[in-house]
């Protein structure tokens, strides 16, 4: 479980097909604190397991499905990735509950300065608009953000300069893919309502 508050941006050093999995190595600093094998770390909002680490970086194994269904498939050596260690008891709780399970890929439609802030508009997968709520929560590449506008399956958020500077969003351009995770509570409510619908019809 994560909060969507990015701790640092790491730099991809290597991403390649290995004998049994895709291998990802990321240079990091803050994310190395107290790290242990088997720890969960969100990389661009995708929950990955640490399989190796040293004084300068972290290594992960990725399933083919993970590579195929997330924006990690497009990263190259040198790319910035958002890193967040899993939530710890007794720690600060900012952002919102983020599982690190990517729901789908969005595409950046508009990303531009407007005044001192930045405006980001993203096209979500077809049908995903039902999870988008004005003033609701959304995780974009693992970043906890607040939905400012909803138009069908597209939505927009406003970004303060700190968020852009502290995350990989500084490198995003129109047309780039981003990982999306919709609000956990909304997905559970939908599941429960669908499960109750047949019973209500029978009654």
C-alpha positions in Angstrom: 0.0 0.0 0.0 1.2 3.5 -0.9 0.1 7.1 -0.6 1.0 8.6 -3.9 3.5 11.0 -2.3 6.7 10.5 -4.4 9.9 10.2 -2.4 12.3 10.8 -5.3 12.8 10.3 -9.0 15.3 7.6 -9.8 17.0 7.1 -13.2 16.7 4.0 -15.2 20.1 2.4 -15.7 19.1 -0.8 -17.4 15.8 -2.3 -18.7 16.2 -5.5 -20.7 14.9 -9.0 -21.2 16.5 -11.6 -19.0 16.3 -15.3 -19.1 13.3 -15.6 -16.8 12.0 -12.0 -16.6 12.4 -8.4 -17.7 15.2 -6.8 -15.6 14.9 -3.3 -14.4 17.7 -1.4 -12.6 17.1 2.1 -11.2 19.6 4.4 -9.6 18.2 5.7 -6.3 19.0 7.4 -3.0 16.1 8.0 -0.7 14.3 4.7 -1.7 17.4 2.8 -0.5 16.9 3.8 3.1 16.2 0.6 5.2 15.6 -1.4 2.0 15.5 -5.2 2.1 15.0 -8.0 -0.4 11.4 -8.5 -1.1 10.3 -5.0 -0.3 7.6 -3.4 -2.4 8.4 -0.2 -4.1 6.2 1.7 -6.5 7.9 2.6 -9.7 5.8 5.0 -11.7 2.9 3.8 -9.6 3.5 0.1 -10.4 4.2 -2.0 -7.3 7.4 -4.0 -7.9 9.5 -6.3 -5.7 13.1 -5.6 -4.9 15.2 -8.6 -6.0 18.7 -6.9 -5.6 20.1 -3.7 -4.3 23.4 -2.1 -3.6 24.7 1.3 -2.5 23.5 3.1 -5.6 20.5 1.4 -6.9 17.6 -1.1 -6.9 16.8 -4.0 -9.2 13.4 -5.5 -10.0 12.1 -8.5 -12.1 9.0 -7.7 -14.2 6.5 -10.1 -15.7 5.8 -9.8 -19.4 2.2 -8.7 -18.5 3.5 -5.9 -16.3 5.7 -4.6 -19.1 3.0 -4.9 -21.6 0.2 -3.3 -19.6 2.1 -0.3 -18.1 4.0 2.7 -19.2 7.2 0.9 -18.1 7.3 -0.7 -21.5 8.3 2.7 -23.0 11.1 3.6 -20.6 14.7 3.7 -21.7 18.0 4.1 -19.9 18.3 7.6 -18.5 14.5 8.1 -18.0 13.2 9.5 -14.7 10.9 7.2 -12.8 8.8 8.1 -9.7 9.8 6.0 -6.6 7.8 5.5 -3.4 8.5 3.0 -0.6 5.4 1.2 0.8 3.5 2.8 3.6 4.8 2.3 7.1 2.8 2.2 10.3 3.5 5.4 12.3 4.5 7.3 9.2 2.8 10.3 7.7 -0.4 9.7 5.7 -0.6 12.2 2.8 -2.2 11.7 -0.6 -4.6 8.8 -0.7 -4.6 5.0 -0.6 -2.7 3.7 -3.7 -2.2 0.0 -4.2 0.4 0.1 -7.0 -1.9 -2.0 -9.2 -2.2 -0.1 -12.5 -5.7 0.0 -13.9 -4.7 1.1 -17.4 -2.7 3.4 -19.6 -3.6 7.0 -20.1 -2.2 9.3 -22.8 -1.2 12.9 -22.2 -3.4 15.2 -24.3 -2.3 18.6 -23.0 0.5 19.6 -20.6 1.2 23.3 -20.5 1.9 26.2 -18.1 -1.0 28.3 -17.2 0.1 31.1 -15.0 2.5 29.8 -12.3 1.0 26.4 -12.4 0.8 23.5 -14.9 -2.3 22.1 -16.6 -2.3 18.4 -17.4 -5.1 16.7 -19.4 -5.1 12.9 -19.8 -7.2 10.6 -21.9 -8.0 7.5 -19.9 -9.0 4.1 -21.4 -12.5 3.8 -23.0 -15.1 3.4 -20.3 -12.9 4.6 -17.5 -14.8 7.8 -17.1 -17.1 6.1 -14.6 -14.2 6.1 -12.1 -13.5 9.8 -12.6 -15.1 12.2 -10.1 -14.6 16.0 -9.9 -12.4 16.7 -6.8 -11.8 12.9 -6.5 -8.4 11.2 -6.3 -6.4 9.8 -9.1 -2.8 8.4 -9.3 -0.8 9.3 -12.4 2.5 7.4 -12.6 2.0 6.9 -8.9 1.5 10.5 -8.0 -1.6 11.3 -5.9 -3.5 14.1 -7.6 -7.0 15.7 -7.5 -9.2 15.6 -10.5 -10.1 19.1 -11.5 -12.1 18.4 -14.7 -13.9 15.4 -16.2 -15.1 15.2 -19.8 -16.1 11.6 -20.7 -13.0 9.5 -20.4 -10.7 12.5 -20.3 -9.8 14.4 -17.1 -7.5 17.2 -16.1 -5.4 18.0 -13.0 -3.6 21.2 -11.9 0.0 20.9 -10.8 2.0 23.2 -8.5 5.6 23.8 -9.5 6.9 21.5 -6.7 5.0 18.5 -8.0 6.5 19.0 -11.5 10.0 19.5 -10.1 9.9 16.5 -7.7 8.4 13.9 -10.1 9.0 12.6 -13.6 6.2 14.9 -15.0 8.8 17.4 -15.9 9.8 15.1 -18.8 6.2 14.4 -20.0 5.0 15.6 -23.4 1.7 15.3 -25.3 1.3 11.7 -26.6 3.3 10.1 -23.7 1.7 7.1 -21.9 1.1 7.3 -18.1 0.0 4.7 -15.6 -3.4 5.3 -14.1 -4.8 3.9 -10.9 -8.3 4.9 -10.0 -9.7 5.5 -6.5 -9.8 2.1 -4.7 -13.0 2.9 -2.8 -14.9 3.7 -6.1 -13.9 0.3 -7.6 -15.1 -1.6 -4.5 -18.4 0.3 -4.5 -18.9 -0.5 -8.2 -18.2 -4.2 -7.5 -20.6 -4.4 -4.6 -23.4 -2.6 -6.5 -23.0 -4.9 -9.5 -23.1 -7.9 -7.2 -26.3 -6.7 -5.6 -28.1 -5.8 -8.9 -29.3 -9.3 -9.8 -30.6 -9.8 -6.3 -32.6 -6.6 -6.5 -34.1 -7.6 -9.9 -35.1 -11.0 -8.5 -36.8 -9.4 -5.5 
